[in-house]
Amino acid sequence: MKKNKILVLVHPLLIPPENAPTIKNKEFEDWSTEFDVISTLENLGHDVLVFGLYKNLEELIETLKSFGPDIVFNLLEEYAGDVNKDAHVVALLEMMNIAYTGCSSKSLMIGRDKSLTKKILAHHKLRTPQFQVIQKKDKDYQIGQRLTYPCIVKCLHEEASKGIGQSSVVVSEEKLRQRVQFIHESIGDDAIIEEFIAGREFFVGIIPGKKAVTLPVWELFFDNSENPEKEFYTNRAKFNEKHRKKLGIRTDVAKLSASEVKAIQKMCLKAYTVLGLDGHARIDLRMDEKGVCSILEVNTNPNIGIHDEYALSANHQEINYSGLISKLLRAGFQRLK
């Protein structure tokens, strides 16, 4: 790949510090993905400029004009604190005819709304848990009769397991209403209630291109848990090093038969296609005790740090990290052609 001028778009608080290369256990730092991507691009010989965007949209436009990047590597997950506005920044790049990595503004808007995603999946006969959305403005709401306990209460728009803890799984209407109130008041988001599926959890990364391809099915393990089928990926399980060691939390290639892998990958590619996605994505699923898989979430522009599931599964397929980053760059250029 030829050397390019690349503007890396990040949240200003996630710009890696100057001493980042000397810090141990970087994977638990908030800026770990940003460091992995930026350092890899630099090691590949690209001319890299890191830009921190919060509300300074005019400054971004001026920088795009003055720096003249060949492509923008988009690591943004919000704009001005609003997770629903990252798609607007991508729309700006589209209007300026600037190449960028990741999903288009349309894909980001679809992927960000878990309710809309589930409705589209269900329409196309792709299994997903029964759900109900409770908006912040809904003060006198009723729980749908189709929902059966246990349920899990999550944020409708937030990602990275924000707001998800052990109390998220509820077995009564009283606890459900308490958790909905927590999402509304403490997180500031609408709530989505889903039937909780006890079982195994999988992740399937998808690499974009003229023909999207799936990465190996990746599985979440709780080696030290007495009831791993009841565990799930809380915020603490993802990012708390001590908690991860205590429960033996790790991810690795899924222990499945070849036919099961093929079926899951086919299911994920269909989901990617019917949702009209066009950038890198990760699809999260759970398999119940009968071996039936349901799609939990479709993550547009998922975390792509070296230690994240997306990159780990790519590496298992003999795509090293530099190769993965280069593939995402090529996909961004291809879209502009």
Sequence and secondary structure as in RCSB ss.txt:
>XXXX:A:sequence
MKKNKILVLVHPLLIPPENAPTIKNKEFEDWSTEFDVISTLENLGHDVLVFGLYKNLEELIETLKSFGPDIVFNL
LEEYAGDVNKDAHVVALLEMMNIAYTGCSSKSLMIGRDKSLTKKILAHHKLRTPQFQVIQKKDKDYQIGQRLTYP
CIVKCLHEEASKGIGQSSVVVSEEKLRQRVQFIHESIGDDAIIEEFIAGREFFVGIIPGKKAVTLPVWELFFDNS
ENPEKEFYTNRAKFNEKHRKKLGIRTDVAKLSASEVKAIQKMCLKAYTVLGLDGHARIDLRMDEKGVCSILEVNT
NPNIGIHDEYALSANHQEINYSGLISKLLRAGFQRLK
>XXXX:A:secstr
    EEEEEE GGGS  TTGGG SSGGGSTTHHHHHHHHHHHHTT EEEEEE SS HHHHHHHHHHH  SEEEE 
   BTTBGGGHHHHHHHHHHTT  BSS  HHHHHHHH HHHHHHHHHHTT     EEEE TT SS    TT  SS
EEEEESS  TTTT  GGGEESSHHHHHHHHHHIIIII S EEEEE   SEEEEEEEE SSS EE   EEEEETT 
S GGG    HHHHH HHHHHHHTEEEEE    HHHHHHHHHHHHHHHHHTT  S EEEEEEE TTS EEEEEEEE
S    TTSHHHHHHHHTT  HHHHHHHHHHHHHHHH 
